[in-house]
């Protein structure tokens, strides 16, 4: 019984030390395009660069060696999107306001379209909307080619 308790204590100590050093033994999937919801004190924002799309915000994060995640979206009544860079993983960022989504630096498939009041993070509301938008663009291109 003592050996099990001792082994458990050692494992817990190793895990705690690993987490404290920012090198977790257990890895997690990146948080991508989700509302931030950590129950911790808000970390300081590294920067709030201008970015028209979440992909452009990600580029700003990639260019900052201290950036581990970013929040992006169109706040209510705003005319321009908000981009916030953080030096902590997305899992450590609490709510940032209505319509802001969090992305770890490693996220792929980050929205490349500017947000609107109906798609506040720049992502399409459905695959059907994407298809219609592409079809309309192709139809306009064909019409312009004939003119």
C-alpha positions in Angstrom: 0.0 0.0 0.0 2.8 2.4 0.9 4.6 1.7 -2.5 1.4 2.6 -4.4 0.9 5.8 -2.4 4.6 6.7 -2.9 4.4 6.0 -6.6 1.3 8.1 -6.9 2.9 11.0 -5.1 6.0 10.8 -7.3 3.9 10.8 -10.5 1.8 13.7 -9.2 5.0 15.7 -8.4 6.5 15.0 -11.8 3.3 16.0 -13.6 3.0 19.2 -11.4 6.6 20.2 -12.1 6.2 19.5 -15.8 3.1 21.7 -16.0 4.8 24.5 -14.0 7.7 24.5 -16.4 5.3 25.0 -19.4 6.2 21.6 -20.8 3.2 19.4 -20.1 3.6 15.6 -20.4 0.0 15.3 -21.6 -0.5 17.2 -24.8 -3.9 18.6 -25.9 -5.4 19.4 -29.2 -5.4 23.0 -30.2 -8.4 25.1 -29.4 -9.6 26.6 -32.7 -12.5 29.0 -33.4 -14.2 28.5 -30.1 -15.4 30.9 -27.4 -12.7 31.4 -24.8 -13.9 30.2 -21.4 -11.0 29.6 -18.9 -11.8 30.3 -15.3 -8.6 32.3 -14.5 -7.6 35.9 -14.3 -7.4 37.5 -17.7 -3.9 37.4 -19.1 -2.4 40.6 -20.4 -3.0 41.2 -24.1 0.4 41.2 -25.9 -0.9 43.3 -28.8 -4.1 44.3 -30.6 -3.0 44.6 -34.3 -5.3 45.5 -37.1 -6.4 42.4 -39.0 -9.3 42.1 -41.4 -9.5 38.3 -41.1 -8.7 35.6 -38.6 -6.0 34.4 -40.9 -4.4 37.8 -40.9 -4.6 37.9 -37.1 -2.9 34.5 -37.1 -0.1 35.9 -39.3 0.4 38.6 -36.6 0.6 35.9 -33.9 3.1 33.9 -36.0 5.3 37.0 -36.3 5.4 37.5 -32.5 7.6 34.9 -30.8 5.8 35.5 -27.5 2.3 34.8 -29.0 0.7 31.4 -28.2 -2.9 32.2 -29.2 -5.1 34.9 -30.5 -8.7 36.0 -30.2 -10.6 37.3 -33.2 -14.1 38.5 -34.2 -16.4 41.4 -34.8 -17.7 42.8 -31.6 -21.3 44.1 -31.4 -21.7 47.6 -32.9 -18.1 47.5 -34.2 -17.2 48.4 -37.7 -13.8 46.7 -37.7 -12.8 43.3 -36.4 -10.8 42.8 -33.2 -7.5 40.9 -33.0 -5.9 40.2 -29.7 -2.6 38.3 -29.2 -1.8 36.4 -26.0 1.3 34.8 -24.5 -0.6 31.9 -23.0 -2.4 28.9 -24.6 -6.0 29.4 -25.6 -7.1 27.1 -22.8 -5.9 29.8 -20.4 -7.9 32.7 -21.9 -11.2 33.7 -20.2 -14.2 35.1 -22.1 -13.2 38.1 -24.2 -16.6 39.5 -25.1 -19.4 38.6 -27.4 -18.4 37.3 -30.8 -14.7 36.8 -30.1 -13.3 33.3 -30.8 -10.0 31.9 -29.6 -7.4 30.1 -31.7 -4.1 28.5 -30.6 -1.2 29.4 -32.8 -1.1 25.8 -34.3 -4.7 26.0 -35.6 -5.3 25.3 -39.3 -8.3 26.2 -41.4 -8.5 29.6 -39.8 -11.3 31.7 -41.5 -9.9 33.8 -44.4 -13.0 35.9 -45.0 -13.7 39.2 -43.3 -16.4 38.9 -40.5 -19.9 40.4 -40.9 -22.6 40.9 -38.3 -24.0 37.5 -39.3 -20.7 35.7 -39.4 -18.8 37.5 -36.7 -15.6 35.4 -36.9 -15.4 35.3 -40.7 -16.4 31.7 -41.1 -19.3 30.6 -43.3 -22.6 29.9 -41.6 -23.0 26.7 -43.6 -21.5 24.8 -46.6 -24.6 25.8 -48.6 -23.7 29.4 -48.1 -20.2 28.8 -49.3 -21.4 27.0 -52.4 -23.9 29.8 -53.3 -21.2 32.5 -52.8 -18.8 30.6 -55.1 -21.4 30.0 -57.7 -22.4 33.7 -57.7 -18.8 34.7 -58.2 -18.3 32.3 -61.1 -21.5 33.5 -62.7 -20.3 37.2 -62.4 -16.9 36.2 -63.9 -18.6 34.5 -66.9 -20.9 37.6 -67.4 -17.9 39.9 -67.3 -15.9 37.7 -69.7 -18.8 37.9 -72.3 -19.1 41.7 -72.0 
